[in-house]
Amino acid sequence: MQFNTFIAGNFMNYLSKFTVIWSAFIIFHLTACAQKTQPTLTAPLKIKIIIGSVRDTDTGKKIATNIKNSADKNQSVTTEIVHIKDFNLPLYVDPIDPGSKKTEITDPILKKWSDTIKSADAYIILVPEYNSGYPGSLKNALDSIYTELHNKPVAFVGYSGGPSGGASAIAQLKQVITKGFRMITITTDINIPHSWKAFNEDGTLITDISQPVNTVIDQLIAAYSNTQ
Ligand SMILES: Cc1cc2nc3c(=O)[nH]c(=O)nc-3n(C[C@H](O)[C@H](O)[C@H](O)COP(=O)(O)O)c2cc1C
């Protein structure tokens, strides 16, 4: 009887120790998994907001400013607006493919463009819709470089005169960006339809986009963290 009680007591003792050890192991494992999926940044993510239009209009600039103002409230990122128009990029005529360039770019205009784009961790590209596609100016600017964009996360903001908000332009550009440039796209696009009547007099967008901009930033941070 006493022997049985001794055995039962020891068994219960071992069982409780075993349970404590296993619980600690499971908690440790779950915490490690949670930390793995949580994006960690050692410095604010550098985002360039690229205006894809080179036309003499201020639509792209106004949209870029709205996005920057929303994004800059997030301490995890720093943003800069890059207007392709300011670079006066020529049509790309260099006989060497940008992707196979082994030496430093010597052309000062191309070098400035390349350095500007290279210095970002991620991008938000503003895409106006032209004849159900994206502007040739944007394609030329992208085709003038290559490795500068490689494996980096990118988000799209489409805008158009019609009701789609640049959906077709984004769809076309996404194919080039993923298949050609092997960049990392995120799930959220922002669409601004009827661009000619999308703004208040002070240039702010009538439809507030701060929430989608926050989502885009979270997704860019997560995508960037996955590449590190
Ligand atoms: C050449 C050209 C083609 C256009 N094609 C379309 C179109 O297919 N669908 C649409 O909804 N809007 C179209 N638009 C309207 C533009 O998307 C709209 O005006 C936009 O705000 C232009 O942006 P931007 O001034 O920054 O270039 C077109 C405009 C231009 C100049």
The ligand as an SDF file (V2000), in Angstrom:
LIG
                    3D

 31 33  0  0  0  0  0  0  0  0999 V2000
   -2.6000   59.8650  -74.2560 C   0  0  0  0  0  0  0  0  0  0  0  0
   -3.6760   59.7300  -73.2040 C   0  0  0  0  0  0  0  0  0  0  0  0
   -4.4570   58.6140  -73.1890 C   0  0  0  0  0  0  0  0  0  0  0  0
   -5.4220   58.4390  -72.2040 C   0  0  0  0  0  0  0  0  0  0  0  0
   -6.1360   57.2770  -72.1480 N   0  0  0  0  0  0  0  0  0  0  0  0
   -6.9910   57.0540  -71.1450 C   0  0  0  0  0  0  0  0  0  0  0  0
   -7.6610   55.8050  -71.0280 C   0  0  0  0  0  0  0  0  0  0  0  0
   -7.4710   54.8790  -71.8060 O   0  0  0  0  0  0  0  0  0  0  0  0
   -8.5100   55.6300  -69.9970 N   0  0  0  0  0  0  0  0  0  0  0  0
   -8.7580   56.6190  -69.0910 C   0  0  0  0  0  0  0  0  0  0  0  0
   -9.5660   56.4000  -68.1780 O   0  0  0  0  0  0  0  0  0  0  0  0
   -8.1160   57.8170  -69.1590 N   0  0  0  0  0  0  0  0  0  0  0  0
   -7.2300   58.0480  -70.1520 C   0  0  0  0  0  0  0  0  0  0  0  0
   -6.5670   59.2510  -70.2410 N   0  0  0  0  0  0  0  0  0  0  0  0
   -6.7750   60.2440  -69.1800 C   0  0  0  0  0  0  0  0  0  0  0  0
   -5.6260   60.2050  -68.1620 C   0  0  0  0  0  0  0  0  0  0  0  0
   -5.5420   58.9390  -67.5450 O   0  0  0  0  0  0  0  0  0  0  0  0
   -5.8190   61.2670  -67.0740 C   0  0  0  0  0  0  0  0  0  0  0  0
   -5.9950   62.5140  -67.6630 O   0  0  0  0  0  0  0  0  0  0  0  0
   -4.6510   61.3210  -66.1310 C   0  0  0  0  0  0  0  0  0  0  0  0
   -4.9630   62.2040  -65.0900 O   0  0  0  0  0  0  0  0  0  0  0  0
   -3.4000   61.7780  -66.8280 C   0  0  0  0  0  0  0  0  0  0  0  0
   -2.3580   61.9060  -65.9020 O   0  0  0  0  0  0  0  0  0  0  0  0
   -1.1000   62.8590  -66.1620 P   0  0  0  0  0  0  0  0  0  0  0  0
   -1.6350   64.2290  -66.4160 O   0  0  0  0  0  0  0  0  0  0  0  0
   -0.3260   62.7960  -64.8630 O   0  0  0  0  0  0  0  0  0  0  0  0
   -0.3480   62.3200  -67.3090 O   0  0  0  0  0  0  0  0  0  0  0  0
   -5.6120   59.4470  -71.2080 C   0  0  0  0  0  0  0  0  0  0  0  0
   -4.8320   60.6000  -71.2810 C   0  0  0  0  0  0  0  0  0  0  0  0
   -3.8560   60.7380  -72.2500 C   0  0  0  0  0  0  0  0  0  0  0  0
   -2.9930   61.9610  -72.2580 C   0  0  0  0  0  0  0  0  0  0  0  0
  1  2  1  0
  2  3  1  0
  2 30  2  0
  3  4  2  0
  4  5  1  0
  4 28  1  0
  5  6  2  0
  6  7  1  0
  6 13  1  0
  7  8  2  0
  7  9  1  0
  9 10  1  0
 10 11  2  0
 10 12  1  0
 12 13  2  0
 13 14  1  0
 14 15  1  0
 14 28  1  0
 15 16  1  0
 16 17  1  0
 16 18  1  0
 18 19  1  0
 18 20  1  0
 20 21  1  0
 20 22  1  0
 22 23  1  0
 23 24  1  0
 24 25  2  0
 24 26  1  0
 24 27  1  0
 28 29  2  0
 29 30  1  0
 30 31  1  0
M  END
$$$$
